[in-house]
Amino acid sequence: MSYQFNLKQKAVAGISALLLSSTSVFAVDEAPAKINDFFEAVFIEAVMDSPESLTYTRLMEQQGKPWRHDELDDNSRAHADALIALQKHNYDVLKTYDEAALSDSERLSKQIMTWTMENDFRNNKFRDHDYEITQLDGLMTDYPLFMNGYHQVSDQNSAEDYVARLHAVGAQFENSMKRLKLQQEKGIILPKFLIRKVIDNNTAFTATAATENILYKTLAKKLDGAKGMTAADKTALLARAQSAIETEVYPAYNTMIVYFKDLEKIATNEAGVWKLPDGEAYYAAQIQSNTTTKMSAEEIHNIGLREVDRIQGEILGILKGEGYDTSAGFEPLIQQLAEEERFYYPDTDAGRAQILKDYQTIIDEVNETVSGAFNVKPRMGVDVQRVPKFSEKTAPGAYYSGPALDGSRPGTFWANLYDIKATPKYGMRTLSYHEAVPGHHFQIAIAQELKDIPMFRKFGGFTAYVEGWALYSEKLAKEMGLQDDPYDDIGRLQAELFRAVRLVVDTGMHHKRWTRDEAVDYMAKNTGMAMSDVVTEIERYIVWPGQALAYKVGMMKIVDLRAKAKKALGAKFDIRTFHDVVLTNGALPLDILAKQVEDYAAGK
């Protein structure tokens, strides 16, 4: 996963005027003559409207004009309403373009944007169903992660911007609180056991001295490399940052904590979104959004059960070949494997530092190996960093964030080192292939570096495509001979098994009304994962319904499309060309991806 900004679709009169003027919204009364001008206008105004997106993309740095890095996004209800209205207007403009008059690339862009907008319209009636604050995301977690990971400090001005954003977060907290109260009125309340985690996590965040908080320490670290600043300048800025944290940031967090303590008293422990108003329809909409298919929850659940059986059988076959007694079945054997000390690093700072170093070594090595399967590789590199300690207890086992457009920030593979038992050595190669090369980094960085496609396609985020590609990359690495060690191959199969189990437990909780504990028990028995990871994952699916379904569904689609292309082309099939078709259009809904591959296989 990566930090995602929302592409708030807006229309503007012209791109060049926008880049040189204010961020006022200009409605397009008539469609620009060229549809690509419309695409660029929609994208750029969306980013220009979002100061956090400007920081993430560094779009204005491409114009030599850093801008709005001293502000945070407007997360008010009124602003959200305005964006919905503008998106509907943009949709009407988009539909005026005659596809027969468009080039293939323009037609594809129109199809992608149309799919995105229509999906948004379907989900607008559920706009309040997504939990505002969770143990994983929401303002209380996202804000410090954003400041730590994306706000760059290079000189006095950017340091001043950082402090300004410490002062600005109070308004976001007020708006977030309003939405929480609206959700409470509708009966959309986080489960009690997760509310407790929100309280505990954020109480710990505010319990430290301001000078020990990540917001302060991040600034102090970034100031070390700032140019043109004296020691006195830096000291003064840090003093102001400390004051802002103590007088504005901490009070905002503490007010929210008090609210959650009251909310905890009325919350229930029901895990599934079936409990929400029109919850079954909401879950169906989440499945469609995340998988970009019309598959039903029941269909996905049954696919998961079949895949779990198949993959466990393959793992048992490998273990039998390595001399293990497999007569007792999968569960006791995979637990035995997980308890063997030879597969783990020392539970020390030095051990964790070695993990990060070894991840980077794996990535650097595979970068030199994958050329035989790809015509196109990203120019930007990828670094490995540890998930910040303040969030690692509830963060996923790993995630990826893309590079900056101006080349000032590489792609980043974030590794969670909270529980050393969650990082068995035999799983590290597969995780590297998934998060970095040839997985997320290849797909996301290549998309950002593409020429001659609209900007909105460079930052597309269809989960089934993005995560499906990353999971496909694990299989591809095996096919390329990068998983020759049988235990590394077990790591690959465990990763795929993990995604198959997700199909079962996600639909189990939200469709079949399993409890949290039933889902935890099923995942623990059927994966052999560390219990800390199992709990984190199950609680993630509770607050992100349907998201975890996209990985396996997307991977299976890409594998199926490759098989069909190979059958159609026979000896003419080239894996490098197939990967060009999949990767050089940006992220796509699966049905649109299928059409691209079908055209390629037909020689179009």
Phi, psi and omega per residue, in radians:
M1 nan 2.820 3.082
S2 -2.518 2.868 3.071
Y3 -1.086 2.186 -3.088
Q4 -2.021 2.329 2.959
F5 -1.790 2.639 -3.121
N6 -1.483 2.286 3.054
L7 -1.443 1.598 -3.113
K8 -1.380 1.823 -2.992
Q9 -1.216 2.136 3.072
K10 -2.390 2.729 3.111
A11 -1.894 2.550 -3.117
V12 -2.391 2.851 -3.088
A13 -1.286 -0.623 -3.122
G14 -2.900 2.568 -3.067
I15 -1.251 -0.856 -3.031
S16 -1.099 -0.708 3.115
A17 -1.121 -0.669 -3.127
L18 -1.104 -0.772 -3.076
L19 -1.148 -0.365 -3.068
L20 -1.881 0.007 -3.059
S21 -2.190 -2.720 -3.108
S22 -1.417 -3.082 -3.116
T23 -1.749 0.426 3.085
S24 -1.046 2.570 -3.123
V25 -1.538 2.193 3.100
F26 -1.959 2.050 3.141
A27 -1.310 2.446 3.095
V28 -1.559 1.927 -3.137
D29 -1.405 -0.528 3.104
E30 -2.245 2.555 -3.135
A31 -1.177 2.314 3.018
P32 -0.972 2.614 -3.077
A33 -1.028 -0.671 3.135
K34 -1.801 2.233 -3.074
I35 -1.128 -0.526 3.116
N36 -1.145 -0.510 3.047
D37 -1.154 -0.663 3.085
F38 -1.124 -0.810 3.139
F39 -1.017 -0.790 -3.100
E40 -1.181 -0.666 3.122
A41 -1.094 -0.770 3.136
V42 -1.085 -0.805 -3.105
F43 -1.160 -0.851 -3.024
I44 -1.154 -0.720 3.115
E45 -1.152 -0.603 3.088
A46 -1.065 -0.792 -3.141
V47 -1.232 -0.705 -3.118
M48 -1.134 -0.476 3.111
D49 -1.308 -0.275 -3.048
S50 -2.042 1.754 3.116
P51 -0.977 -0.605 -3.138
E52 -1.210 -0.609 3.070
S53 -1.187 -0.630 3.071
L54 -1.080 -0.679 3.114
T55 -1.222 -0.712 -3.126
Y56 -1.152 -0.819 -3.084
T57 -1.467 -0.490 -3.001
R58 0.982 0.749 -3.117
L59 -1.084 -0.776 -3.063
M60 -1.252 -0.389 3.057
E61 -1.102 -0.443 3.062
Q62 -1.156 -0.419 3.132
Q63 -1.704 0.056 -3.115
G64 1.269 0.430 -3.054
K65 -2.486 1.419 3.080
P66 -0.984 2.439 -2.999
W67 -2.699 2.429 2.994
R68 1.164 0.383 3.090
H69 -1.379 0.027 3.081
D70 -1.746 0.097 -3.097
E71 -2.113 2.857 3.002
L72 -2.055 2.894 -3.100
D73 -1.116 2.613 3.010
D74 -1.438 1.882 -3.112
N75 -1.846 0.477 -3.127
S76 -1.362 2.781 3.104
R77 -1.113 -0.713 -3.122
A78 -1.081 -0.706 3.133
H79 -1.167 -0.708 3.100
A80 -1.086 -0.710 3.106
D81 -1.082 -0.722 -3.134
A82 -1.128 -0.652 3.138
L83 -1.175 -0.668 3.105
I84 -1.103 -0.777 3.141
A85 -1.098 -0.728 -3.141
L86 -1.195 -0.603 3.105
Q87 -1.142 -0.693 3.095
K88 -1.097 -0.680 3.085
H89 -1.116 -0.793 3.134
N90 -1.048 -0.658 3.135
Y91 -1.088 -0.739 3.111
D92 -1.093 -0.687 3.101
V93 -1.151 -0.788 -3.116
L94 -1.004 -0.689 -3.070
K95 -1.235 -0.218 -3.139
T96 -1.345 -0.261 -3.123
Y97 -1.379 2.240 -3.123
D98 -1.417 2.029 -3.078
E99 -1.078 -0.513 -3.132
A100 -1.119 -0.418 -3.114
A101 -1.627 0.002 -3.059
L102 -1.694 2.709 2.994
S103 -1.274 2.953 3.121
D104 -1.020 -0.761 -3.122
S105 -1.155 -0.729 3.119
E106 -1.140 -0.684 3.127
R107 -1.122 -0.709 3.107
L108 -1.121 -0.734 3.114
S109 -1.061 -0.734 3.126
K110 -1.114 -0.720 3.130
Q111 -1.102 -0.718 -3.131
I112 -1.152 -0.828 -3.122
M113 -1.163 -0.655 3.101
T114 -1.072 -0.818 3.125
W115 -1.011 -0.778 -3.103
T116 -1.096 -0.840 -3.115
M117 -1.126 -0.782 -3.120
E118 -1.145 -0.597 3.054
N119 -1.140 -0.714 3.087
D120 -1.081 -0.744 -3.134
F121 -1.090 -0.687 3.104
R122 -1.085 -0.574 -3.051
N123 -1.626 -0.104 -3.117
N124 -1.044 -0.580 -3.132
K125 -1.224 -0.233 3.096
F126 -1.893 0.415 -3.009
R127 -1.077 -0.392 -3.140
D128 -1.768 0.072 -3.085
H129 -1.393 -0.471 3.117
D130 -1.261 2.176 -3.100
Y131 -0.999 2.255 -3.070
E132 -1.139 -0.801 -3.131
I133 -2.244 2.265 3.088
T134 -2.313 3.136 3.078
Q135 -1.224 -0.258 -3.082
L136 -1.859 -0.658 -3.022
D137 -2.554 -2.994 -2.992
G138 1.739 2.987 -2.977
L139 -0.951 -0.730 -3.026
M140 -1.112 -0.531 3.095
T141 -1.657 -0.751 -3.022
D142 -1.160 -0.612 -3.071
Y143 -1.080 -0.939 3.120
P144 -1.140 -0.572 3.083
L145 -1.127 -0.702 3.110
F146 -1.112 -0.817 -3.116
M147 -1.136 -0.655 -3.135
N148 -1.285 -0.767 -2.979
G149 -1.562 -0.424 -2.923
Y150 -2.226 -0.477 3.138
H151 -1.343 1.940 -3.111
Q152 -1.555 2.444 3.107
V153 -2.107 1.960 -3.092
S154 -2.156 -0.286 -3.104
D155 -2.758 -3.009 -3.101
Q156 -1.061 -0.749 -3.079
N157 -1.116 -0.812 -3.117
S158 -1.218 -0.484 3.043
A159 -1.219 -0.703 3.071
E160 -1.087 -0.675 3.107
D161 -1.059 -0.701 3.140
Y162 -1.045 -0.826 -3.138
V163 -1.132 -0.667 3.117
A164 -1.060 -0.639 3.130
R165 -1.256 -0.437 3.008
L166 -1.142 -0.680 3.117
H167 -1.282 -0.493 -3.019
A168 -1.392 -0.300 -2.985
V169 -1.227 -0.354 3.141
G170 -1.009 -0.716 -3.137
A171 -1.127 -0.656 3.094
Q172 -1.127 -0.682 3.119
F173 -1.123 -0.676 3.121
E174 -1.096 -0.768 3.130
N175 -1.183 -0.669 3.104
S176 -1.114 -0.674 3.111
M177 -1.125 -0.668 3.113
K178 -1.078 -0.726 -3.141
R179 -1.213 -0.648 3.082
L180 -1.028 -0.744 -3.130
K181 -1.205 -0.619 3.072
L182 -1.128 -0.747 3.098
Q183 -1.100 -0.699 3.132
Q184 -1.054 -0.725 3.115
E185 -1.066 -0.552 -3.122
K186 -1.549 -0.041 -3.121
G187 1.434 0.347 3.124
I188 -1.744 1.597 -2.994
I189 -2.240 2.311 3.110
L190 -0.996 2.504 3.088
P191 -0.988 2.591 -3.055
K192 -0.970 -0.767 -3.080
F193 -1.165 -0.413 3.078
L194 -1.512 -0.543 3.033
I195 -1.032 -0.708 3.119
R196 -1.058 -0.653 3.126
K197 -1.222 -0.655 3.067
V198 -1.051 -0.789 -3.136
I199 -1.095 -0.858 -3.078
D200 -1.132 -0.786 -3.115
N201 -1.052 -0.780 -3.034
N202 -1.467 -0.407 2.978
T203 -1.136 -0.730 3.080
A204 -1.111 -0.623 -3.136
F205 -1.095 -0.702 -3.080
T206 -1.623 -0.142 -3.087
A207 -1.363 -0.344 -3.126
T208 -1.407 2.739 3.020
A209 -1.056 2.554 -3.099
A210 -0.965 -0.623 -3.114
T211 -1.250 -0.192 3.089
E212 -1.807 -0.060 -3.119
N213 -1.310 2.613 -3.117
I214 -1.040 -0.561 -3.136
L215 -1.128 -0.671 3.113
Y216 -1.327 -0.830 -3.072
K217 -1.150 -0.567 3.072
T218 -1.095 -0.812 3.134
L219 -1.100 -0.764 -3.122
A220 -1.043 -0.738 -3.136
K221 -1.170 -0.735 -3.104
K222 -1.226 -0.508 3.110
L223 -1.173 -0.406 3.136
D224 -1.016 -0.587 -3.115
G225 -1.731 0.069 -3.103
A226 -1.249 2.481 -3.091
K227 -1.736 2.607 3.031
G228 1.266 0.336 -3.130
M229 -2.079 2.362 3.082
T230 -1.433 2.937 3.085
A231 -1.064 -0.644 3.134
A232 -1.156 -0.687 3.091
D233 -1.027 -0.798 -3.099
K234 -1.162 -0.726 3.133
T235 -1.088 -0.735 -3.134
A236 -1.132 -0.723 3.131
L237 -1.136 -0.712 3.128
L238 -1.147 -0.610 3.090
A239 -1.143 -0.700 3.095
R240 -1.172 -0.674 3.095
A241 -1.109 -0.753 3.110
Q242 -1.031 -0.771 3.141
S243 -1.103 -0.739 -3.133
A244 -1.128 -0.692 3.115
I245 -1.122 -0.753 -3.073
E246 -1.274 -0.659 -3.000
T247 -1.722 -0.307 -3.100
E248 -2.209 -0.849 -3.087
V249 -1.204 -0.932 -3.112
Y250 -1.060 -0.777 3.092
P251 -1.040 -0.658 3.117
A252 -1.111 -0.781 3.099
Y253 -1.105 -0.766 -3.078
N254 -1.151 -0.622 3.066
T255 -1.086 -0.721 3.122
M256 -1.165 -0.669 3.125
I257 -1.087 -0.741 3.107
V258 -1.061 -0.723 3.113
Y259 -1.058 -0.794 -3.118
F260 -1.165 -0.537 3.073
K261 -1.128 -0.646 3.075
D262 -1.249 -0.685 -3.130
L263 -1.135 -0.594 -3.126
E264 -1.024 -0.524 -3.077
K265 -1.214 -0.419 -3.092
I266 -1.932 -0.059 -3.095
A267 -1.339 2.778 3.049
T268 -1.962 3.035 3.129
N269 -1.755 0.197 3.102
E270 -1.161 2.259 -2.995
A271 -1.568 -0.636 -2.990
G272 -1.388 2.669 3.138
V273 -1.360 -0.049 3.021
W274 -1.020 -0.384 -3.115
K275 -1.319 -0.269 -3.077
L276 -1.411 2.835 3.060
P277 -0.993 2.213 -3.124
D278 0.947 0.688 -3.009
G279 -1.113 -0.624 -3.130
E280 -1.161 -0.705 3.103
A281 -1.180 -0.650 3.095
Y282 -1.074 -0.772 -3.130
Y283 -1.138 -0.708 3.092
A284 -1.051 -0.700 3.117
A285 -1.164 -0.643 3.111
Q286 -1.170 -0.667 3.085
I287 -1.080 -0.813 -3.123
Q288 -1.117 -0.721 -3.135
S289 -1.131 -0.764 -3.022
N290 -1.427 -0.651 -3.137
T291 -1.603 -0.211 -3.029
T292 0.904 0.619 3.059
T293 -2.309 3.077 3.063
K294 -1.914 0.469 3.112
M295 -1.150 2.568 3.113
S296 -1.573 2.816 3.102
A297 -1.061 -0.699 -3.125
E298 -1.129 -0.739 3.126
E299 -1.077 -0.783 -3.130
I300 -1.149 -0.717 3.128
H301 -1.020 -0.778 -3.102
N302 -1.219 -0.638 3.041
I303 -1.054 -0.753 3.132
G304 -1.035 -0.794 -3.142
L305 -1.052 -0.764 3.141
R306 -1.134 -0.736 -3.119
E307 -1.193 -0.635 3.086
V308 -1.024 -0.820 3.135
D309 -1.076 -0.781 -3.107
R310 -1.094 -0.850 -3.040
I311 -1.208 -0.693 3.094
Q312 -1.055 -0.660 3.094
G313 -1.082 -0.701 3.117
E314 -1.159 -0.710 3.121
I315 -1.102 -0.769 3.121
L316 -1.068 -0.643 3.107
G317 -1.089 -0.740 3.122
I318 -1.160 -0.785 -3.120
L319 -1.106 -0.654 3.089
K320 -1.090 -0.683 3.099
G321 -1.166 -0.402 3.108
E322 -1.610 0.119 3.035
G323 1.679 0.112 3.125
Y324 -1.402 2.591 3.029
D325 -1.443 1.947 -3.056
T326 -1.717 0.162 -3.048
S327 -1.144 -0.458 -3.107
A328 -1.398 -0.188 3.119
G329 1.705 -3.065 -2.956
F330 -1.220 -0.886 -2.949
E331 -1.014 -0.943 -3.127
P332 -1.135 -0.548 -3.099
L333 -1.258 -0.733 -3.128
I334 -1.219 -0.535 3.053
Q335 -1.205 -0.673 3.081
Q336 -1.056 -0.773 3.129
L337 -1.068 -0.721 -3.097
A338 -1.182 -0.337 -3.099
E339 -1.654 -0.049 -3.114
E340 -1.361 2.042 -3.020
E341 -1.083 -0.426 -3.092
R342 -1.095 -0.290 -3.080
F343 -1.643 0.113 -3.037
Y344 -2.208 2.699 3.040
Y345 -1.473 2.821 3.072
P346 -1.061 2.474 -3.140
D347 -1.428 1.104 -3.072
T348 -2.437 2.960 3.058
D349 -1.061 -0.685 3.131
A350 -1.139 -0.684 3.107
G351 -1.096 -0.724 3.140
R352 -1.207 -0.660 3.085
A353 -1.095 -0.644 3.131
Q354 -1.184 -0.634 3.095
I355 -1.028 -0.838 -3.138
L356 -1.072 -0.721 3.128
K357 -1.121 -0.723 -3.112
D358 -1.232 -0.610 3.037
Y359 -1.030 -0.804 -3.116
Q360 -1.110 -0.654 3.111
T361 -1.101 -0.768 3.119
I362 -1.042 -0.789 -3.110
I363 -1.123 -0.768 -3.138
D364 -1.117 -0.653 3.136
E365 -1.181 -0.801 -3.072
V366 -1.199 -0.501 3.084
N367 -1.018 -0.547 -3.131
E368 -1.462 -0.128 -3.004
T369 -1.850 -0.471 -2.927
V370 -1.425 -0.069 -3.063
S371 -0.992 -0.539 -3.126
G372 -1.154 -0.245 -3.115
A373 -1.955 -0.010 -3.059
F374 -2.437 2.322 2.945
N375 -1.436 -0.537 -3.060
V376 -2.014 2.251 3.054
K377 -2.236 2.618 -3.137
P378 -1.254 2.559 3.075
R379 -1.306 -0.656 -3.102
M380 -1.280 2.528 3.098
G381 -1.559 -3.087 -3.137
V382 -2.368 2.335 3.110
D383 -1.879 2.761 3.071
V384 -1.887 2.258 3.082
Q385 -2.350 2.733 3.099
R386 -1.420 2.428 3.010
V387 -0.994 2.301 -3.137
P388 -0.923 2.416 -3.017
K389 -1.038 -0.573 -3.062
F390 -1.142 -0.399 -3.081
S391 -1.980 -0.055 -2.964
E392 -1.222 -0.428 -3.090
K393 -1.106 -0.596 -3.110
T394 -2.002 0.014 -3.137
A395 -1.365 2.769 3.057
P396 -1.073 2.932 -3.120
G397 -1.111 -0.465 3.097
A398 -2.921 2.759 3.015
Y399 -2.786 2.951 -3.044
Y400 -2.210 2.531 2.983
S401 -2.250 2.460 -3.008
G402 -1.356 2.917 3.131
P403 -1.316 2.876 3.050
A404 -1.409 2.607 -3.110
L405 -1.083 -0.557 -3.079
D406 -1.512 0.085 3.102
G407 1.399 0.097 -3.082
S408 -1.421 -0.220 3.135
R409 -2.433 2.168 3.131
P410 -1.323 3.055 2.940
G411 -1.135 2.630 -3.093
T412 -2.279 2.230 3.022
F413 -1.732 1.954 -3.109
W414 -1.661 2.080 -3.109
A415 -1.845 2.256 3.140
N416 -1.557 2.041 -3.072
L417 -1.965 0.386 -3.108
Y418 -1.046 -0.840 -3.112
D419 -2.018 1.973 -3.069
I420 -1.080 -0.482 3.141
K421 -1.255 -0.213 3.106
A422 -1.486 -0.019 3.137
T423 -2.174 1.219 3.027
P424 -1.183 2.509 -3.085
K425 -1.026 -0.591 -3.074
Y426 -1.319 -0.100 3.077
G427 -1.772 -0.095 -2.995
M428 -1.267 -0.658 3.135
R429 -1.102 -0.824 -3.129
T430 -1.071 -0.730 3.136
L431 -1.122 -0.665 3.094
S432 -1.122 -0.749 3.131
Y433 -1.118 -0.643 -3.114
H434 -1.232 -0.925 -3.015
E435 -1.380 -0.493 -3.004
A436 -2.106 -1.581 -3.017
V437 -2.103 2.199 0.047
P438 -1.686 0.497 -3.055
G439 -1.470 -2.071 -3.018
H440 -0.989 -0.738 -3.079
H441 -1.110 -0.795 3.114
F442 -1.028 -0.896 -3.040
Q443 -1.120 -0.837 -3.042
I444 -1.302 -0.771 -3.128
A445 -1.199 -0.703 3.087
I446 -1.057 -0.761 3.134
A447 -1.039 -0.764 -3.121
Q448 -1.170 -0.483 -3.084
E449 -1.611 -0.016 -3.122
L450 -1.123 2.529 3.061
K451 -1.782 2.717 2.977
D452 1.127 0.455 2.945
I453 -2.257 2.664 -3.134
P454 -1.073 2.657 -3.098
M455 -1.049 -0.591 -3.074
F456 -1.119 -0.466 3.109
R457 -1.354 -0.418 3.104
K458 -1.229 -0.394 -3.086
F459 -2.049 0.383 3.118
G460 -1.106 2.595 -3.055
G461 -2.373 0.812 3.110
F462 -1.242 2.012 -2.960
T463 -1.048 -0.734 -3.107
A464 -1.083 -0.645 3.109
Y465 -1.276 -0.906 -3.056
V466 -1.081 -0.887 -3.113
E467 -1.366 -0.522 3.056
G468 -1.096 -0.713 3.089
W469 -1.108 -0.756 -3.104
A470 -1.104 -0.702 3.119
L471 -1.255 -0.652 3.027
Y472 -1.038 -0.629 -3.117
S473 -1.088 -0.570 3.093
E474 -1.110 -0.778 3.104
K475 -1.138 -0.725 -3.139
L476 -1.067 -0.730 3.140
A477 -1.050 -0.693 3.070
K478 -1.071 -0.772 -3.125
E479 -1.153 -0.442 -3.138
M480 -1.535 0.056 3.102
G481 1.474 0.347 -3.103
L482 -1.665 0.101 3.114
Q483 -2.271 0.820 -3.060
D484 -1.224 -0.574 3.104
D485 -1.153 2.233 -3.085
P486 -1.042 -0.539 3.134
Y487 -1.303 -0.600 3.022
D488 -1.090 -0.638 3.118
D489 -1.193 -0.595 3.022
I490 -1.088 -0.691 3.080
G491 -1.048 -0.712 3.097
R492 -1.110 -0.812 -3.116
L493 -1.166 -0.627 3.072
Q494 -1.093 -0.673 3.124
A495 -1.135 -0.727 3.106
E496 -1.200 -0.673 3.093
L497 -1.060 -0.729 3.093
F498 -0.960 -0.767 -3.130
R499 -1.250 -0.556 3.078
A500 -1.212 -0.725 3.099
V501 -1.067 -0.597 3.096
R502 -1.003 -0.681 3.131
L503 -1.044 -0.619 -3.101
V504 -1.330 -0.844 -3.010
V505 -1.351 -0.588 3.122
D506 -1.134 -0.876 3.087
T507 -1.208 -0.508 3.097
G508 -1.053 -0.813 -3.109
M509 -1.315 -0.771 -2.975
H510 -1.592 -0.328 -3.139
H511 -1.956 -0.808 -3.082
K512 -1.665 0.023 3.022
R513 1.144 0.672 2.994
W514 -1.172 2.703 2.995
T515 -1.446 2.921 3.046
R516 -0.978 -0.803 -3.062
D517 -1.158 -0.613 3.078
E518 -1.112 -0.713 3.133
A519 -1.190 -0.735 3.096
V520 -1.038 -0.802 -3.114
D521 -1.072 -0.761 -3.128
Y522 -1.129 -0.793 -3.109
M523 -1.155 -0.722 -3.131
A524 -1.093 -0.756 -3.098
K525 -1.231 -0.520 -2.968
N526 -1.849 0.036 3.125
T527 -2.160 -0.546 -3.023
G528 1.328 0.231 3.123
M529 -1.249 2.744 3.016
A530 -1.041 2.441 -3.087
M531 -1.043 -0.580 3.108
S532 -1.045 -0.705 3.114
D533 -1.236 -0.689 3.136
V534 -1.031 -0.852 -3.116
V535 -1.084 -0.807 3.138
T536 -1.036 -0.750 -3.106
E537 -1.173 -0.847 -3.132
I538 -1.045 -0.724 -3.128
E539 -1.253 -0.410 3.012
R540 -1.200 -0.761 -3.121
Y541 -1.153 -0.484 3.111
I542 -1.115 -0.693 -3.057
V543 -1.689 -0.241 3.066
W544 -2.117 1.134 -3.052
P545 -1.020 2.286 3.079
G546 1.524 -0.362 -3.073
Q547 -1.104 -0.705 -3.069
A548 -1.256 -0.218 3.118
L549 -1.286 -0.402 -2.973
A550 -1.203 -0.531 -3.029
Y551 -1.061 -1.043 -3.069
K552 -1.210 -0.683 3.102
V553 -1.068 -0.778 3.133
G554 -1.146 -0.770 3.136
M555 -1.071 -0.802 -3.129
M556 -1.064 -0.620 3.128
K557 -1.177 -0.769 -3.133
I558 -1.133 -0.742 3.096
V559 -1.069 -0.752 3.135
D560 -1.125 -0.730 3.131
L561 -1.142 -0.661 3.108
R562 -1.115 -0.760 3.135
A563 -1.069 -0.741 3.138
K564 -1.153 -0.710 3.125
A565 -1.148 -0.702 3.140
K566 -1.122 -0.707 3.121
K567 -1.159 -0.706 -3.103
A568 -1.232 -0.642 -3.032
L569 -1.650 -0.356 3.126
G570 1.029 -2.233 -3.095
A571 -1.157 -0.296 -3.139
K572 -1.431 -0.158 -3.125
F573 -1.155 2.325 3.108
D574 -2.263 2.068 -3.090
I575 -1.027 -0.578 -3.138
R576 -1.168 -0.701 3.120
T577 -1.207 -0.689 3.067
F578 -1.008 -0.777 3.130
H579 -1.162 -0.556 3.031
D580 -1.039 -0.801 -3.116
V581 -1.079 -0.721 -3.090
V582 -1.274 -0.672 -2.948
L583 -1.714 -0.379 -2.970
T584 -1.722 0.395 2.990
N585 -2.059 0.044 -2.994
G586 1.360 -3.139 -3.126
A587 -1.187 2.496 -3.078
L588 -2.384 2.593 2.884
P589 -1.048 2.628 -2.999
L590 -1.101 -0.614 3.141
D591 -1.193 -0.612 3.102
I592 -1.257 -0.678 3.053
L593 -1.029 -0.763 -3.134
A594 -1.014 -0.721 3.135
K595 -1.126 -0.675 3.113
Q596 -1.100 -0.771 -3.135
V597 -1.198 -0.680 3.115
E598 -1.089 -0.719 3.107
D599 -1.126 -0.711 3.097
Y600 -1.080 -0.792 -3.122
A601 -1.158 -0.494 3.125
A602 -1.485 -0.014 3.106
G603 1.427 0.300 -3.120
K604 -1.436 nan nan
